[in-house]
Amino acid sequence: MKKILFPAFILLLIASCTNNHPKQEPTARQENTTGRIMVPQFNADSAYRYVAEQVAFGPRVPGSAAQQLTAKYLAEKLKSFGATVTEQEFSARAYNHEILSGINIIGSYAPEKKKRILLAAHWDSRPYADHDANPEFHRTPIDGANDGASGVGVLLEIARIIQPQLPETGIDIIFFDLEDYGPPEDTQNEDAGEFWGLGSQYWAKNPHQFNYRAAYGILLDMVGAPDAVFPMEGFSLYYAPHIVRKVYDRARSLGYENYFPQQQGTYVNDDHLYVNKYANIPMIDIIHQDPDSKNNAFFEHWHTINDNLEAIDRAPLQVVGEVLLHVIYNE
Ligand SMILES: [Zn+2]
C-alpha cells in the first residue's frame, strides 16, 4: 500500500489527541454490551501463531515456492474451519510489464445468506525493502509479518471461532494476493497508483460469484505493531463513512478508543480502494498510521527488512479481532 498525498491528520471530532495517555490493555470479554448476543472470544495467541506460520514460509512474493505453499496453507486452514473455499487464480501486469501469477483465496460462511459482510487482508509480502535505512536491501523481499500476515492472522482466528455459532450475517473472508507489488520507491512516478492492489483489482472486477454483493467490507492491514493506532483512513471516510462510524463507535464502546481514535488519517492506496471503486461495495481500511512516524506516516518498520515476527505484538491483534467480532455479531 502507498500513502496518497492529501492534507494529513486533521482532527475530526475530538480536539484533544487521545494518544497522550496510556492505552487500555485489551481484555478478553465474552458478553456483549447489549447483554443479549454472545460474542465468541478472540484468542490473540492463536492469531499470533497464524502470523508466525505464514512468516515461516518466507517472503510471499509471486513466483516463489513460499507463494504456493502459503496459498495451500491458507486454503486448508479455511477449509478446516468450515468455510467454503474458492481459490481464484489470475494474472496481472506489473509496473515493469512482467506478467505475475496471483491467487486470491476466499472463505465463505453461510453462502446462501443474502446479507453478507466481507472481511479482507492481503497475504502477499512486499518484494522490495525499499524503505530500509540500508540501500543494499532496497530490492530484498520482506517477511511482511505486520504488512500482510498480521491481518490474515486475525482473520484466520476469526474463521476458527465463528464456526461453532455463526453470526446472523453471511461472512466472506478474502485474502488478496499481489497487493504490495507496486514499483520500488526510487522508480515511482505519478502513475504508480494502479500497480498496487492487483489482486483486489482483479477480484473487484471478477468476483468469485456472479453478482456477488456484500452490505459492506472491512480491510485489515498492519494491525500487529506494539504501538498500533488506527486513525480513520481517508478513502474509508469518503466511500463508507457510515461503516467507519459503526466500527469506531463499537471500538469506543469496548474501551478501545486509544487504538481507534476519532481522528482522520491520510488517504492510503490499499485493497479497499478497488473494492469501493470497481465492486461498489462500501469498504473501510483499518490500517496503522502514525503522523509522527519518520517512515512515510506508517509504522516504523514499514517496507523494511525489520518487518518481521519480532516486531509483532499480541495486544493490537486482540483489540482488532474483538472489535471485528463485536461488529459482525451485532448485525
Ligand atoms: Zn506494504
Boltz pocket constraint, residues with backbone or C-beta under 6 A from the ligand:
constraints:
  - pocket:
      binder: B
      contacts: [[A, 1], [A, 126], [A, 147], [A, 180], [A, 303]]
      max_distance: 6.0
